[in-house]
Amino acid sequence: MSYYASFQGRVYLGKRNINGQPIEVRSPGNVADLKLSLKTEVLEHYESQSGQRSLDHRMIKSKSATISLSIEEFTKENLALALYGTHVATAGGSVTDEPVGGATPVVGDRYFLAHPKVSTLIMKDSAGTPATLTLGTHYTADTDFGAIQFLDTASFTAPFKASYAFGDVSEIGIFTQPLPERYLRMEAINTAQSNDRVLVELYRVAFNPLKELDLISSAYNKFDLEGSLLADSTKPYDAVLGQFGRIVQI
């Protein structure tokens, strides 16, 4: 009986505790592609008696496996994994008299506040009795990004000062964490075989950092992650199933 395969399913990633058990398991969302590649490094021996230098033996020197997956959802958890970073929730607050534009601000240049997600913005100058600038007449503001452009500063005394409130945001660093390891699990159906269930488990995947991130694109953005399978020493060595992972036909 022939058995064909075309898989679709949900992928899960989790950290591992000290006993090798998966914890904090979650789905990264839609995974468009997931590939497992196996490789061996082989030593070859050629005889030197017949004059033909024939290959007469091969010995496996090493075994390795890699995983690649394309993630389409730009969550803070996915980005943190791809960027070797961590995501931090930064609470909102307020700022009083933050200098903006320096001693000689240039009309038309863009200046940035210390925080995005700005509200209740008030711009004043540094005169003895500070004058208040009028939004739309003396400056424009992009409150989402926390950016200022001056339109008319002739009748004011620099430097200018901004007072405002700012909201909660999530921040993700780059290269702030060591090489991340994850447990990977796929719960799939085989659409080529009456939707048979298939389970894939990879016990330890050490992910490489993101190769590239399309910051501007005309298509749906996604990012591709690659990693190497590592032997899981918490699993007993099994000549049948090994210490790397398993595929289960249910």
FIBA-305798 format. One record per residue: x, y, z of N, C-alpha, C in turn; residue number from 1. Coordinates in Angstrom, 3 decimals, always signed. Each point is the difference from the previous one (the first is absolute). Layout:
BEGIN
> X|Y|Z|X|Y|Z|X|Y|Z|NUM
...
// end
This chain:
BEGIN
> +0.842|-1.198|+0.000|-0.842|+1.198|+0.000|+0.878|+1.249|+0.000|1
> -0.251|+0.915|-0.908|+0.778|+1.242|-0.059|-0.414|+0.944|+1.117|2
> +0.978|+0.759|+0.478|-0.289|+0.976|+1.047|+0.645|+1.320|-0.399|3
> -0.842|+0.947|-0.402|+0.495|+1.297|-0.448|-0.122|+1.011|+1.129|4
> +0.686|+1.130|-0.145|+0.010|+0.972|+1.092|-0.063|+1.423|-0.523|5
> -0.813|+0.801|+0.651|-0.028|+1.454|-0.179|-0.533|+0.566|+1.310|6
> +0.923|+0.555|+0.791|-0.337|+0.358|+1.373|-0.431|+1.448|+0.128|7
> -0.940|+0.214|+0.898|-0.316|+1.322|+0.520|-0.236|-0.157|+1.485|8
> +0.284|+1.046|+0.753|-0.211|-0.129|+1.437|+0.512|+1.193|+0.772|9
> -0.110|-0.122|+1.288|+0.402|+1.076|+0.900|+1.334|-0.349|+0.651|10
> +0.884|+0.988|+0.024|+1.322|-0.156|+0.597|-0.007|+0.643|+1.383|11
> +0.697|-0.641|+0.919|+0.148|+0.534|+1.355|+1.477|+0.067|+0.345|12
> +0.377|+1.050|+0.727|+1.363|+0.153|+0.487|-0.046|+0.180|+1.510|13
> +0.956|-0.608|+0.686|+0.037|+0.126|+1.449|+1.419|+0.027|+0.519|14
> +0.164|+0.583|+1.158|+1.277|-0.092|+0.695|+0.089|-1.363|+0.685|15
> +1.133|-0.279|+0.606|+0.206|-1.285|+0.664|+0.452|+0.236|+1.436|16
> -0.531|-0.807|+0.915|+0.470|+0.123|+1.376|+1.256|-0.840|+0.183|17
> +0.508|-0.055|+1.221|+1.279|-0.683|+0.239|-0.105|-1.503|-0.219|18
> -1.213|-0.518|-0.017|-0.199|-1.427|-0.243|-0.275|-0.301|-1.480|19
> +0.076|+1.023|-0.844|-0.224|-0.201|-1.421|-1.445|-0.008|-0.415|20
> -0.911|+0.334|+0.896|-1.420|+0.004|-0.317|-0.411|+1.354|-0.566|21
> -0.870|+0.020|-1.009|-0.419|+1.284|-0.590|-0.861|+0.808|+0.958|22
> +0.280|+1.301|+0.061|-0.781|+0.928|+0.813|-0.259|+1.261|-0.831|23
> -0.962|+0.801|+0.428|-0.342|+1.244|-0.690|-0.217|-0.240|-1.498|24
> -0.734|-1.046|-0.306|-0.226|-0.383|-1.398|-1.092|+0.885|-0.602|25
> +0.255|+0.509|-1.177|-0.973|+0.848|-0.693|+0.181|-0.183|-1.495|26
> -1.021|+0.402|-0.732|+0.092|-0.028|-1.459|+0.510|+1.349|-0.503|27
> +0.958|+0.002|-0.930|+0.441|+1.260|-0.597|-0.973|+0.536|-1.042|28
> -1.143|-0.669|-0.174|-0.957|+0.417|-1.015|+0.179|-0.803|-1.276|29
> -0.403|+0.599|-1.103|+0.048|-0.722|-1.272|+1.448|-0.205|-0.454|30
> +0.374|-1.259|-0.199|+1.313|-0.364|-0.528|-0.201|-0.478|-1.431|31
> +0.490|+0.789|-0.955|-0.251|-0.300|-1.413|+0.814|-1.183|-0.493|32
> +1.207|-0.167|+0.523|+0.870|-1.099|-0.410|+0.748|-0.518|+1.218|33
> +0.183|-1.309|+0.048|+0.786|-0.641|+1.052|+0.746|-1.157|-0.639|34
> +1.334|+0.038|+0.076|+0.811|-1.008|-0.676|+1.058|-0.553|+0.945|35
> +0.194|-1.300|-0.082|+1.038|-0.696|+0.750|+0.995|-0.580|-0.988|36
> +1.289|+0.281|+0.221|+1.044|-0.486|-0.902|+1.027|-0.790|+0.799|37
> +0.316|-1.202|-0.468|+0.999|-0.857|+0.644|+1.266|-0.036|-0.851|38
> +1.141|-0.109|+0.681|+1.277|+0.007|-0.711|+0.982|-0.899|+0.727|39
> +0.813|-0.684|-0.764|+1.096|-0.774|+0.573|+1.313|+0.430|-0.651|40
> +1.051|+0.000|+0.790|+1.356|+0.206|-0.530|+0.652|-1.375|-0.071|41
> +0.459|-0.363|-1.195|+0.445|-1.367|-0.245|+1.473|-0.027|-0.411|42
> +0.728|-0.946|+0.563|+1.358|-0.283|-0.456|-0.064|-1.152|-1.000|43
> +0.640|+0.174|-1.130|-0.016|-1.029|-1.038|+1.391|-0.628|-0.152|44
> +0.004|-1.308|-0.168|+1.260|-0.729|-0.166|+0.073|-0.588|-1.413|45
> +1.152|+0.172|-0.633|+0.219|-0.527|-1.352|+1.128|-1.024|+0.040|46
> -0.265|-1.154|-0.585|+1.031|-1.039|-0.027|+1.132|+0.407|-0.942|47
> +1.177|-0.561|+0.264|+1.179|+0.376|-0.797|+0.741|-1.225|-0.523|48
> -0.775|-1.059|-0.334|+0.627|-1.232|-0.462|-0.337|-0.342|-1.445|49
> -1.184|+0.415|-0.451|-0.458|-0.453|-1.314|+0.426|+0.918|-1.139|50
> +0.455|+1.183|+0.332|+0.292|+0.971|-1.043|-1.206|+0.845|-0.370|51
> -1.167|-0.307|+0.581|-1.225|+0.737|-0.302|-0.335|+1.057|+1.056|52
> +0.700|-0.066|+1.135|-0.282|+0.906|+1.125|-1.504|+0.027|+0.322|53
> -0.578|-1.155|+0.125|-1.444|-0.117|+0.208|-0.383|+0.335|+1.443|54
> -1.160|+0.614|+0.128|-0.566|+0.264|+1.319|-0.462|-1.325|+0.599|55
> +0.554|-0.363|+1.160|-0.373|-1.281|+0.582|-0.564|+0.100|+1.413|56
> -0.042|+1.221|+0.555|-0.582|+0.111|+1.342|-0.343|+1.455|+0.299|57
> -1.071|+0.178|+0.758|-0.382|+1.332|+0.471|-0.266|-0.078|+1.494|58
> +0.500|+0.993|+0.733|-0.202|+0.047|+1.444|-0.598|+1.353|+0.385|59
> -1.076|-0.035|+0.748|-0.625|+1.249|+0.436|+0.859|+0.637|+1.088|60
> +0.417|+1.233|-0.253|+0.828|+0.739|+0.957|-0.858|+0.810|+0.960|61
> -1.093|+0.583|-0.504|-0.879|+0.794|+0.856|-1.392|+0.051|-0.607|62
> -0.973|+0.270|+0.847|-1.388|+0.159|-0.420|-0.507|+1.344|+0.515|63
> -0.799|+0.668|-0.817|-0.579|+1.271|+0.423|-1.349|+0.188|-0.674|64
> -0.792|+0.877|+0.582|-1.318|+0.288|-0.568|-0.308|+1.469|+0.226|65
> -0.690|+0.605|-0.951|-0.394|+1.398|+0.109|-1.499|+0.127|-0.222|66
> -0.547|+1.073|+0.528|-1.421|+0.291|-0.145|-0.140|+1.405|-0.551|67
> -0.982|+0.212|-0.855|-0.288|+1.351|-0.490|-1.506|+0.192|+0.008|68
> -0.430|+1.187|+0.363|-1.430|+0.295|+0.000|-0.227|+1.462|-0.330|69
> -1.123|+0.274|-0.658|-0.389|+1.351|-0.382|-1.188|+0.414|+0.854|70
> +0.197|+1.024|+0.805|-1.036|+0.489|+0.909|-0.578|+1.283|-0.576|71
> -1.330|+0.108|+0.011|-0.658|+1.138|-0.624|-0.554|+1.007|+1.000|72
> +0.023|-0.318|+1.274|-0.622|+0.879|+0.986|+1.067|+0.724|+0.814|73
> -0.083|+1.332|-0.027|+1.029|+0.842|+0.615|-0.379|+0.339|+1.439|74
> -0.074|-1.027|+0.833|-0.259|+0.222|+1.414|+1.299|+0.344|+0.709|75
> -0.126|+0.569|+1.179|+1.206|+0.366|+0.749|+0.805|-1.235|+0.399|76
> -0.689|-1.129|+0.244|+0.712|-1.224|+0.343|+0.786|-0.543|-1.187|77
> -0.603|+0.023|-1.183|+0.696|-0.479|-1.195|+1.195|+0.876|-0.341|78
> -0.172|+1.299|+0.092|+1.102|+0.911|-0.302|+1.134|-0.157|+0.999|79
> -0.325|-0.173|+1.266|+1.037|-0.177|+1.011|+0.830|-1.253|-0.283|80
> -0.656|-1.093|-0.403|+0.717|-1.221|-0.347|+0.898|+0.217|-1.206|81
> -0.507|+0.665|-1.025|+0.752|+0.199|-1.231|+1.157|+0.973|+0.171|82
> -0.132|+0.949|+0.907|+1.003|+1.058|+0.160|+0.965|-0.260|+1.161|83
> -0.096|-1.186|+0.622|+0.811|-0.302|+1.183|-0.214|+1.082|+1.071|84
> -1.254|+0.399|+0.149|-0.316|+1.055|+0.953|-1.036|-0.461|+0.990|85
> -0.571|+0.967|+0.704|-1.099|-0.264|+0.912|-0.985|+1.142|-0.124|86
> -1.263|-0.281|+0.280|-1.001|+1.059|-0.093|-0.306|+0.523|+1.398|87
> -0.084|+1.322|+0.092|-0.205|+0.667|+1.277|-1.202|+0.910|-0.116|88
> -0.887|-0.068|+0.977|-1.147|+0.905|+0.054|+0.427|+1.263|+0.753|89
> -0.015|+1.122|-0.702|+0.394|+1.279|+0.593|-1.245|+0.802|+0.339|90
> -0.124|+0.339|+1.266|-1.196|+0.704|+0.462|+0.033|+1.461|-0.430|91
> -1.178|+0.548|-0.226|-0.116|+1.406|-0.362|+0.304|+0.917|+1.171|92
> +0.044|+1.296|-0.284|+0.313|+0.988|+1.031|-0.137|+1.394|-0.559|93
> +0.778|+0.913|+0.534|-0.057|+1.381|-0.474|+1.375|+0.627|+0.068|94
> +0.189|+1.038|-0.809|+1.271|+0.722|-0.092|-0.296|+1.497|+0.076|95
> +0.841|+0.720|+0.712|-0.145|+1.452|+0.108|+1.259|+0.683|-0.516|96
> -0.174|+0.950|-0.895|+1.092|+0.847|-0.507|+1.155|-0.804|-0.600|97
> -0.320|-0.915|-0.897|+1.040|-0.735|-0.728|+0.521|+0.867|-1.140|98
> +1.324|+0.284|-0.060|+0.542|+0.825|-1.081|-0.206|-0.647|-1.364|99
> -0.369|+0.821|-0.987|-0.240|-0.500|-1.353|+0.658|+0.938|-1.002|100
> +0.832|-0.515|-0.878|+0.539|+0.778|-1.109|+1.316|+0.700|+0.261|101
> +0.498|-0.015|+1.221|+1.277|+0.628|+0.301|-0.072|+1.519|+0.002|102
> +1.176|+0.640|-0.031|+0.069|+1.457|+0.120|-0.472|+0.716|-1.258|103
> +0.139|-0.645|-1.148|-0.407|+0.639|-1.261|-0.805|-0.975|-0.844|104
> -1.242|-0.269|+0.358|-0.818|-0.933|-0.780|-0.254|+0.534|-1.404|105
> -0.036|-0.905|-0.951|-0.177|+0.356|-1.403|-1.437|-0.302|-0.412|106
> -0.643|+0.996|-0.582|-1.367|-0.192|-0.489|-0.001|-1.085|-1.084|107
> -0.890|-0.962|+0.139|-0.116|-1.080|-0.979|+0.722|-1.266|+0.377|108
> +1.024|+0.100|+0.897|+0.663|-1.222|+0.463|-0.918|-0.751|+0.960|109
> +0.237|-1.278|+0.117|-0.831|-0.851|+0.870|+0.774|-0.276|+1.286|110
> -0.627|+0.230|+1.122|+0.609|-0.235|+1.308|-0.840|-1.011|+0.769|111
> +0.681|-0.751|+0.866|-0.659|-1.136|+0.635|-0.062|+0.163|+1.507|112
> -1.168|-0.261|+0.542|-0.167|-0.028|+1.443|+0.570|-1.309|+0.553|113
> +0.205|-0.045|+1.295|+0.591|-1.191|+0.620|-0.952|-1.186|-0.006|114
> -1.301|+0.254|-0.213|-0.992|-1.066|+0.061|-0.985|+0.137|-1.161|115
> -0.503|-1.127|-0.514|-1.115|+0.032|-0.953|-1.332|-0.037|+0.745|116
> -1.083|-0.113|-0.767|-1.360|-0.124|+0.565|-0.293|+1.161|+0.944|117
> +0.104|+1.213|-0.558|-0.052|+1.229|+0.784|-1.423|+0.557|+0.025|118
> -0.357|+0.617|+1.116|-1.273|+0.717|+0.115|+0.204|+1.243|+0.853|119
> -0.983|+0.896|-0.029|+0.005|+1.267|+0.778|+1.325|+0.750|-0.153|120
> +0.453|+0.131|-1.244|+1.286|+0.639|-0.267|-0.122|+1.521|+0.085|121
> +0.929|+0.614|+0.727|+0.103|+1.450|+0.088|+1.440|+0.395|-0.307|122
> +0.185|+0.915|-0.963|+1.330|+0.484|-0.374|+0.153|+1.445|+0.439|123
> +1.083|+0.283|+0.741|+0.287|+1.366|+0.448|+1.429|+0.370|-0.357|124
> +0.260|+1.325|+0.006|+1.374|+0.450|-0.258|+0.697|+0.288|+1.322|125
> +1.198|+0.631|-0.059|+0.814|+0.231|+1.191|+0.092|+1.471|+0.386|126
> -0.974|+0.785|-0.393|-0.022|+1.409|+0.407|-0.221|+0.103|+1.505|127
> +0.302|+1.207|+0.556|-0.212|+0.204|+1.435|-1.407|-0.362|+0.421|128
> -0.955|+0.408|-0.800|-1.380|-0.486|+0.147|-0.269|-0.876|-1.206|129
> +0.091|-1.327|+0.182|-0.054|-0.903|-1.164|-1.275|+0.177|-0.818|130
> +0.179|+0.070|-1.317|-1.136|+0.078|-0.926|-0.348|-1.408|-0.474|131
> -1.283|-0.204|-0.240|-0.479|-1.309|-0.461|-0.161|+0.008|-1.514|132
> +0.584|-1.005|-0.660|-0.121|-0.122|-1.446|-1.363|-0.604|-0.340|133
> -0.512|+0.372|-1.173|-1.298|-0.484|-0.443|+0.180|-1.118|-1.006|134
> -0.621|-1.158|+0.278|+0.050|-1.136|-0.900|-0.652|+0.360|-1.331|135
> +0.668|-0.328|-1.097|-0.518|+0.289|-1.334|+0.437|+1.344|-0.534|136
> +0.398|+0.921|+0.901|+0.506|+1.312|-0.416|+1.506|+0.091|+0.178|137
> +0.463|-0.395|+1.178|+1.433|+0.084|+0.298|+0.715|-1.345|-0.090|138
> -0.737|-1.068|+0.063|+0.620|-1.334|-0.100|-1.074|-1.027|-0.347|139
> +0.451|-1.150|-0.503|-0.876|-1.157|-0.178|+0.518|-1.122|+0.885|140
> -0.871|-0.918|+0.340|+0.384|-1.106|+0.877|-0.603|-1.303|-0.491|141
> +0.814|-1.030|-0.070|-0.476|-1.364|-0.228|+0.009|-0.674|+1.368|142
> -1.145|-0.022|+0.640|-0.052|-0.454|+1.384|+0.194|-1.509|+0.129|143
> -0.333|-0.772|-1.026|+0.242|-1.441|+0.075|+1.491|-0.306|+0.108|144
> +0.799|+0.661|-0.829|+1.444|-0.258|-0.014|+0.792|+0.954|+0.882|145
> -0.634|+1.022|+0.551|+0.720|+0.950|+0.841|+0.975|+0.848|-0.789|146
> -0.464|+0.625|-1.082|+0.865|+0.784|-0.880|-0.551|+1.414|-0.164|147
> +0.922|+0.981|-0.103|-0.345|+1.415|-0.099|+0.673|+0.601|-1.228|148
> -0.718|+0.868|-0.720|+0.597|+0.838|-1.035|-0.448|+1.439|+0.231|149
> +0.971|+0.898|+0.045|-0.309|+1.419|+0.221|-0.382|+0.657|-1.325|150
> -1.003|+0.874|+0.065|-0.468|+0.735|-1.174|+0.406|+1.465|+0.040|151
> -0.001|+0.578|+1.201|+0.305|+1.433|+0.151|+0.533|+0.218|+1.410|152
> +1.296|+0.365|+0.105|+0.623|+0.209|+1.309|+0.527|+1.432|+0.160|153
> -0.323|+0.874|-0.934|+0.618|+1.331|-0.039|-0.276|+0.832|+1.249|154
> -1.163|-0.122|+0.561|-0.361|+0.861|+1.132|+0.174|-0.677|+1.352|155
> +0.765|-1.087|+0.037|+0.166|-0.749|+1.248|+1.478|-0.108|+0.369|156
> +0.232|-0.387|+1.269|+1.351|-0.141|+0.525|+0.322|-1.480|+0.187|157
> +1.000|-0.486|-0.745|+0.427|-1.396|+0.149|+0.879|-0.125|+1.251|158
> +0.137|-1.206|+0.539|-0.568|-1.264|-0.470|-1.477|-0.140|+0.381|159
> -0.670|-0.872|-0.735|-1.401|-0.272|+0.271|-0.120|-1.198|+0.937|160
> -1.102|-0.025|+0.739|-0.196|-1.043|+1.003|-1.376|-0.625|-0.170|161
> -0.026|-1.324|+0.099|-1.243|-0.762|-0.184|-0.427|-0.625|+1.320|162
> -1.266|+0.129|+0.306|-0.612|-0.691|+1.140|-1.139|-0.845|-0.546|163
> -0.051|-1.247|+0.424|-0.990|-0.898|-0.592|-0.153|-1.258|+0.855|164
> -1.050|-0.746|-0.301|-0.188|-1.339|+0.552|+0.313|-1.014|-1.093|165
> +0.423|-1.195|+0.398|+0.254|-1.059|-0.980|-0.582|-1.311|+0.504|166
> -0.398|-0.866|-0.957|-0.706|-1.229|+0.333|+0.897|-1.215|+0.110|167
> -0.615|-1.125|+0.383|+0.710|-1.272|+0.122|+0.418|-0.505|-1.382|168
> +1.191|-0.585|-0.087|+0.477|-0.603|-1.244|+0.746|-1.287|+0.326|169
> +0.227|-0.824|-1.027|+0.856|-1.180|+0.106|+1.291|+0.278|-0.760|170
> +1.124|-0.306|+0.617|+1.305|+0.228|-0.624|+0.739|-1.322|-0.117|171
> +0.699|-0.179|-1.124|+0.728|-1.240|-0.279|+1.438|+0.352|-0.333|172
> +0.938|-0.545|+0.762|+1.418|+0.251|-0.239|+0.564|-0.917|-1.075|173
> +1.211|+0.280|-0.408|+0.701|-0.791|-1.017|+1.334|-0.453|+0.573|174
> +0.287|-1.293|-0.107|+1.243|-0.599|+0.497|+0.225|+0.297|+1.483|175
> -1.027|-0.182|+0.783|+0.142|+0.161|+1.453|-0.069|-1.330|+0.735|176
> -0.308|-1.100|-0.715|-0.166|-1.302|+0.631|+0.936|-1.029|-0.632|177
> +0.353|-1.062|+0.751|+0.831|-1.061|-0.580|-0.787|-0.820|-1.007|178
> +0.703|-0.915|-0.650|-0.610|-0.875|-0.998|-1.223|-0.692|+0.595|179
> -1.175|+0.158|-0.636|-1.216|-0.579|+0.569|-0.229|-1.436|-0.454|180
> -0.376|-0.831|+0.953|-0.411|-1.372|-0.297|-1.498|-0.132|+0.221|181
> -0.658|-0.762|-0.880|-1.429|-0.209|+0.123|-0.351|-1.464|-0.278|182
> -1.006|-0.457|+0.661|-0.692|-1.241|-0.343|-0.996|+0.337|-1.097|183
> -0.038|-0.808|-1.057|-0.912|+0.250|-1.118|-0.938|-1.189|-0.169|184
> -1.264|+0.323|-0.165|-1.025|-1.033|-0.176|-0.935|+0.423|-1.132|185
> -0.322|-0.933|-0.892|-0.991|+0.250|-1.041|-1.123|-1.023|+0.128|186
> -1.206|+0.498|+0.134|-1.187|-0.851|+0.004|-0.674|+0.186|-1.353|187
> +0.108|-1.010|-0.858|-0.350|+0.178|-1.407|-1.046|-1.005|-0.457|188
> -0.583|+0.342|-1.150|-0.847|-0.937|-0.719|+0.625|-0.244|-1.366|189
> -0.153|-1.213|-0.481|+0.499|-0.368|-1.322|-1.155|+0.124|-0.990|190
> -0.036|+1.114|-0.710|-1.123|+0.270|-0.901|-0.005|-0.917|-1.216|191
> +1.105|-0.707|-0.238|+0.062|-0.942|-1.120|-0.428|-1.407|+0.413|192
> -0.312|-0.153|+1.295|-0.317|-1.347|+0.483|-1.153|+0.063|+1.005|193
> -1.150|+0.501|-0.474|-1.230|+0.022|+0.806|+0.154|+0.744|+1.319|194
> +0.866|+1.028|+0.002|+0.221|+0.823|+1.195|+0.484|-0.821|+1.196|195
> +0.824|-1.018|-0.261|+0.632|-0.733|+1.093|+0.807|+0.951|+0.866|196
> +0.023|-0.275|+1.289|+0.744|+0.848|+0.929|+1.466|-0.425|+0.057|197
> +0.875|+1.009|+0.059|+1.436|-0.232|+0.090|+0.577|+0.956|+1.045|198
> +0.802|-0.533|+0.885|+0.651|+0.793|+1.032|+1.508|+0.003|-0.244|199
> +0.598|+1.193|+0.025|+1.455|+0.141|-0.128|+0.514|+0.690|+1.255|200
> +1.016|-0.588|+0.610|+0.653|+0.599|+1.162|+1.497|+0.103|-0.258|201
> +0.555|+1.180|+0.210|+1.443|+0.235|-0.048|+0.387|+0.529|+1.369|202
> +0.842|-0.739|+0.719|+0.194|+0.264|+1.417|+0.810|+1.264|+0.282|203
> +1.037|+0.230|-0.801|+0.851|+1.182|+0.225|+0.352|+0.621|-1.353|204
> -0.458|+1.214|-0.232|+0.356|+0.746|-1.206|+0.716|+1.268|+0.435|205
> +1.250|+0.153|-0.417|+0.774|+1.218|+0.279|-0.136|+0.910|-1.211|206
> -0.692|+1.129|+0.182|-0.323|+0.870|-1.126|+1.128|+0.974|-0.301|207
> +0.254|+0.191|-1.304|+0.899|+1.052|-0.460|-0.730|+1.340|+0.049|208
> +0.737|+1.113|+0.056|-0.680|+1.299|-0.084|-0.603|+0.200|-1.387|209
> -0.941|+0.889|-0.070|-0.689|+0.310|-1.248|+0.990|+0.435|-1.077|210
> -0.104|-0.597|-1.193|+0.891|+0.384|-1.093|-0.365|+1.358|-0.560|211
> -1.279|+0.243|-0.218|-0.440|+1.277|-0.533|-1.452|+0.236|+0.371|212
> -0.357|+1.260|+0.067|-1.362|+0.397|+0.332|-0.429|+1.058|-1.002|213
> -1.031|-0.292|-0.777|-0.507|+0.960|-0.983|-0.778|+1.092|+0.734|214
> +0.642|+1.133|+0.204|-0.656|+1.087|+0.725|-0.972|+0.769|-0.882|215
> +0.265|+0.039|-1.296|-0.936|+0.572|-0.964|-0.188|-1.023|-1.109|216
> -1.257|-0.333|-0.268|-0.281|-1.037|-0.992|-1.391|+0.221|-0.565|217
> -0.196|-0.421|-1.254|-1.319|+0.085|-0.623|-0.797|-1.287|+0.196|218
> +0.609|-1.002|+0.642|-0.679|-1.271|+0.244|-0.223|-0.172|+1.501|219
> -0.674|-1.084|+0.376|-0.123|-0.318|+1.418|+1.391|-0.256|+0.569|220
> +0.329|+0.677|+1.067|+1.304|-0.196|+0.619|+0.044|-1.337|+0.746|221
> +1.157|-0.602|-0.001|+0.248|-1.199|+0.792|+1.488|-0.032|+0.310|222
> +0.359|-0.808|+0.960|+1.432|-0.165|+0.225|+0.325|-1.481|+0.136|223
> +1.158|-0.356|-0.554|+0.434|-1.396|-0.050|+1.017|-0.259|+1.096|224
> -0.247|-1.039|+0.778|+0.917|-0.398|+1.063|+0.621|-1.344|-0.344|225
> +1.265|-0.149|+0.341|+0.694|-1.272|-0.168|+0.651|-0.376|+1.322|226
> +0.168|-1.282|+0.201|+0.643|-0.456|+1.222|+0.543|-1.400|-0.162|227
> +0.746|-0.437|+1.000|+0.597|-1.333|-0.003|-0.627|-0.857|+1.084|228
> -0.208|-1.276|-0.314|-0.473|-0.932|+1.008|+1.165|-0.431|+0.879|229
> -0.244|+0.004|+1.307|+1.001|-0.444|+0.964|-0.502|-1.261|+0.686|230
> +0.931|-0.878|+0.360|-0.375|-1.204|+0.735|-0.497|+0.381|+1.386|231
> -1.067|-0.659|+0.421|-0.598|+0.268|+1.307|+0.490|-1.061|+0.981|232
> +0.941|+0.374|+0.850|+0.595|-0.965|+0.923|-0.951|-0.405|+1.117|233
> -1.129|+0.714|+0.142|-0.975|-0.403|+1.011|-0.827|-1.192|-0.466|234
> +0.061|-0.323|-1.292|-0.691|-1.165|-0.529|+0.969|-1.192|+0.020|235
> -0.467|-1.164|+0.432|+0.883|-1.175|-0.032|+0.364|-0.340|-1.430|236
> +1.256|-0.384|-0.207|+0.395|-0.356|-1.361|-0.789|-1.220|-0.438|237
> -0.654|+0.133|-1.109|-0.867|-1.053|-0.524|+0.416|-0.276|-1.431|238
> +0.391|-1.219|-0.280|+0.469|-0.345|-1.343|-1.107|+0.125|-1.036|239
> -1.263|-0.001|+0.449|-1.125|+0.110|-0.924|-0.404|+1.449|-0.209|240
> -0.198|+0.749|+1.091|-0.530|+1.367|-0.111|+1.051|+1.083|+0.199|241
> +1.111|-0.292|+0.648|+1.075|+0.978|+0.120|-0.324|+1.140|+0.944|242
> +0.852|+1.046|-0.051|-0.101|+1.122|+0.941|-0.280|+1.326|-0.686|243
> -0.405|-0.019|-1.269|-0.219|+1.244|-0.727|-1.478|+0.342|-0.159|244
> -0.823|-0.989|-0.231|-1.412|+0.265|-0.211|-0.688|-1.228|-0.551|245
> -1.259|+0.186|-0.374|-0.759|-1.130|-0.524|-1.154|+0.501|-0.858|246
> -0.444|-0.848|-0.900|-1.201|+0.220|-0.798|-0.966|-1.140|+0.314|247
> -1.210|+0.366|+0.390|-0.970|-0.996|+0.431|-1.193|+0.026|-0.955|248
> -0.277|-1.106|-0.647|-1.210|-0.131|-0.822|-1.115|-0.534|+0.897|249
> -1.051|+0.797|+0.153|-1.060|-0.323|+0.960|-1.155|-0.717|-0.705|250
// end
